[in-house]
Amino acid sequence: MSVNRIQLQGYIGTEPVFDQTRSGVSYMRFRLSSKTQKKGESHTSWFNVIAWDRRVEWFGHMKKGDYVYVEGQVTVDEFVDKSGKERTSVEINLQDAHVVAPKGRAPSSPSDNRQRPQAQWDEEGQDDGGW
């Protein structure tokens, strides 16, 4: 058995975009920035995050500038762009999230994400009441 799970904390860097597929499935996309330190230098990584269906309702209150905790699965797609160049797209399929600090309020500590029990979902995406 393999595990595909990523946990990140960072700032939502773009206003979430809400839309639907042709078949009517709702989704929400946003970009998340996460900073790391190495040898005294700060580095910012950007992640594409997408939430599907009911999770759009659950996490749709998040907005640009919020400091958030996200957890999900990593999807990597390789494709050829219009100019013929090979590209790789990495996306986080959002499973759980919460706002650690709303926009304008600095997070009090990196461990803030441990204050909320994590929700668990069954195969059909039903929340089992983890909160």
N, C-alpha and C positions, 0 to 999 in steps of 0.2 A: 504494500500500500504506500502511496506517495502523498505528500502534503504540499499544497500550494496555498500559502497564506502569507500576507504581508501586513505589518502594522506600522503606521506612520503617524507622526504628529507634525503639524505645520499650519501655515496660513493658506486660506483659500485665496488664490491670486486672481481669479476671474469671477465675474458674476455667473452663478450657475445658469445654464441654458436648459430650458425645458422644452421637450418636443415629444412626438409620437411617431412610431414606425407606420408604414402603410397599413399594417394589420391592426393598428390601434393600441399597441403596447407603449405605455409611457416610459420615458427615460429622462435622466438629468445628467448633464456633463459639467465638470469644472476642472480647473487646474489647481494643484496643490504644490506649494513650495515647502521644502524641508531643508534645514541647514545642518551641516555637520562641521566639526572642527578637526583639523589634522595639523599637527606641528604648528599650532598657533594661527593657522589660516582658516578662514571661514569659506565654506563651499555650499552653494545652493543648488539643489536638484529639483527639477520640476516633474510632476507626475500627472498624467491624464487619468481622471477618475470618472466612472460612469455608474449610475444607479438605475435599476430597472424596476418597472411595475410598482408594486406596493412600497418598495424602498424609497421611491420618489416621494410618496406621501409622508413616510416616516422621517426622511432627512431633508425634505424640501424647504425647511425653514432656515437652513444654513445659507450664509451669504458671504460675498467678497469681504475679506478682512478678518473673518472669524478665525480664531486659532482652534483647530479641530484635531481629534483623534479619529483615524479611519483604519478599518481593517477589511481586507478583501482578498480576492484571488488575482493573480497576475496573468494577463493574457498577452502573448507576444505574437504579432502578425508581421510577416514579411511580404512586401509588395514591390512592384515596379511603378515609379511615378510617371507622369506624363512625358518627362524628358528622357525616360528610359533608365533612370538611375534606380538601383536597388535600395530600398528603404526598410527600416524596421520600426514598428509602432509598438510601444509598451503601454498597456492600460490596466488600471486597477478596477476590477469589478466589485463595487462596494457591497459589503455584507453587513457591517456594523459601523456606527459612527456616533460621535457626540461632540458638541461644542464645549471645549475646555474653557475658552474665554471669548466672549463676544467681541466684535470689532470695537476698538478703542479701549479695551481693558486688557492689560498684559497678563499672560498666564502666571499663576503664583508659583508653580513648580512643575517640573517635567513629570512628576508622579500623579498629577491631577487625573490622568486617565484611569487610574485604579479605583476611583471613587464610585463608579457606576458598574453594576454587574452587566456582563455582556449578554445580549439576547441570543437565543439559539433558534434556528429555523429548521423545520423539517424539509423533506424533499420538495414540497409544494410551496415553499416560501412562507409558511405560516409561523408567526412569532409565537414561541411557547411561553411568553410572559417573563422573560429574563429581567425585566425592569421592575 
